[in-house]
């Protein structure tokens, strides 16, 4: 599976990605694919541009490599990342909770 990972990284670099930001790009790509695993390459590229990855252009083969990478990684599939993100948000919300304030105290 390391071979698929390396091919994916090499392809993303060829498509304009900065190798030093690969982890962030893969997380973003996993979120996009978790929302819609059958997303069109043009739509995925537009979504990446919207999220700040203007230099990256993805094609059909890159998306297929990304899907294979996420599905083969234990617990790192696109859906798993989304579930982990939802858990992190819920934990942050629990940490921020404050006691209710009476209207007369405002």
N, C-alpha and C positions, 0 to 999 in steps of 0.2 A: 504494500500500500504506500510505502515511502515513494515509490516511483510515480504514482498518480499525484501525490502531493508535490513532488518536485516538478513534474510536468505542468501542473496547474500554476505554480509559482512562476516558472519560467515563462509560461504563456501570458500571465498577467503583467509581468515585467515587459514583455514584448509589446503588449497592448497599451503601455504607458504608465503602469503602476510603479511607484517608488518602492524598492525592495525593503527599505527600512521601515515602511509603514504597512507591511504585508499583513500583520496580525489584525490591525484595525480594518483593513480592506476586507479580509476574510470574514470578520464579524459582521460587517455591513452587508456583504454578499449573502451571508447565511440568513440574515433577517429578511432580505429581499426574497430569497428562495423559500423561506419558511411561509411567507405570505402567499406566494404563488409559485410552486415548483415548475409550472409549465409556462412561465413568463417568457414573452418574446424578447430576443436579444436587444432589439432597439428600445423596448420599454425598460429593460433592465439597465441599459446604458443611460437612458434619461433619468431613471431613479437614482443611479449612482451620481450623475451630474448634479441633481437636485440636492443630494446629501453631501456635496462638496468634493466629489471625486471627478472633477472636470477632465483630468488627463487620461482617464481610463475608458477604453472602448471594449465591450465584450461581444463575443459572437456565440453562435450556437454551440460550438465545440468547447469553448471556455465554460459556458454554463453547465454543459454535461460533465465536464471534468470536476467542476465545483460540486455538483450534486453527488458524484461518485465519491469525492473526498469526504463530504459531510456525512454521507450514509455509511461509509466504511469506518469513520472515526468513532470510537466507542463513546457514546453519549454526547457527541459533538454535532449531531445532525442539525439541520436548520431548525426543526421543531424543538429539539432539546435546548438549543440556545434561547429560543423565544420563551420557553418555560422557565429557564434559569433567570432570564431578564425579568419576567413577571414576578418571580419569587424575590429577586433583589429589590424591586420596586415596593413590594408588599412589606418587606423587612424595613426598608427606609421609612415607609409610611408609619409603621408601628413605632419606630424610634422617635418620630416627630410628633406623635399624638400628645395633646395637652388636655388638661381637664377643662370641661365646659365652663364658660363664664356666664354668670347671670347677667341679664340685660341691665339691671340696675347698677352693676359694677363698672359699666363702660363709661 
